[in-house]
Amino acid sequence: MRLIFFGLSFLLGGCAPVKLPLPLVKQVDLQKFMGDWYVIANIPTFIEKGAHNAVESYRLNPDGRIATTFTFRANDFQGPLKRYNPTGYVTDTNSNAVWGMEFIWPFRADYRITFLKPDYSQTVIGREARDYVWIMARTPSIPEADYQALVKFLAENGYDVNKLQKVPQRWQTPSQPLTTE
């Protein structure tokens, strides 16, 4: 009897739902993608928990690597400024939509541009594992209808959107971010 139970458990365990590959943007113009992106919402990594005024900035180096600066205020708008400088590496040069993001050599995190508005004003960066995600925009806020559409997009692509958190953004003026000193 135990053997039958074990056999059924093994067979049924193999019937777990299979996640489809995360969709990718067909083509990313790296020059257009460079610059500042405000983090609108995310499923945060441990370093991002409590982040306020989070901004990810990209600069394309002559060697093709992407110099990245990630800044935010820790825990509130007056919190200490945190700055990280990982390096991005395009790993799919056909689309430019799949990168490795290296915080500590030689480890590269999966980084996929899974959504990008045609005018490069909003993007979603995901991971195949669907453990972290970032909704970002060129402005500190986006219309609620756009936000809800992106949340729906994430849910349809296997993300647990209950883990999604809006990142508080408050700026003196759009051209003068609080995180620059």
C-alpha positions, 0 to 999 in steps of 0.5 A, spaced: 500 500 500 505 504 501 508 503 494 502 505 491 501 511 495 509 513 493 508 511 486 501 516 486 505 521 489 511 521 485 506 521 478 502 527 481 508 531 483 510 531 476 504 534 474 505 541 478 504 547 473 510 549 468 511 556 468 512 559 461 518 563 459 517 570 461 516 574 455 521 579 453 521 585 449 523 584 441 528 589 441 531 594 446 535 600 443 540 601 448 541 608 447 534 610 448 534 605 454 539 609 458 538 614 463 534 615 469 528 610 471 524 611 477 522 605 481 514 605 481 513 598 484 517 592 486 518 585 489 524 588 493 530 584 494 533 585 501 537 591 500 531 595 497 526 594 503 523 600 505 526 604 499 524 611 498 525 615 492 529 609 488 532 611 482 536 606 477 540 610 472 544 606 466 550 609 462 552 605 456 560 604 456 564 604 450 566 596 451 558 595 451 557 594 459 552 598 462 554 602 468 549 602 473 547 606 479 541 605 484 540 610 489 534 611 494 533 613 501 533 608 506 526 607 510 523 614 509 524 621 505 530 623 509 533 617 511 540 615 509 542 615 502 544 608 499 548 607 492 549 601 489 553 600 482 552 594 479 555 592 472 550 590 467 552 585 461 547 584 455 547 577 454 542 577 448 545 581 443 539 580 438 534 583 442 538 587 448 532 584 452 536 579 457 542 582 461 546 579 467 547 584 473 553 583 476 553 586 484 559 581 486 564 578 481 563 573 478 555 572 480 550 575 475 543 576 476 538 575 471 535 581 469 530 581 463 526 587 460 519 584 459 515 590 458 517 597 454 512 602 452 514 604 445 516 611 447 521 608 452 517 611 458 515 605 462 518 598 463 518 592 467 524 588 469 523 581 471 527 575 472 525 568 470 524 565 477 519 571 478 522 572 485 523 579 484 520 585 479 521 592 478 516 597 474 520 603 472 518 609 469 521 616 466 517 620 471 516 619 479 509 617 478 505 613 472 497 614 471 493 609 475 490 605 469 497 604 467 500 601 473 494 597 474 495 594 467 502 593 468 500 589 475 495 585 470 501 583 466 505 581 471 499 576 474 498 573 467 506 572 467 506 568 473 508 573 478 505 573 485 502 580 485 500 580 492 508 581 494 508 587 489 510 594 493 509 601 491 515 605 492 514 612 495 517 617 490 517 625 492 521 630 489 522 637 490 522 638 482 522 633 476 529 636 474 532 636 482 531 629 485 532 629 492 537 623 492 543 627 488 547 631 493 
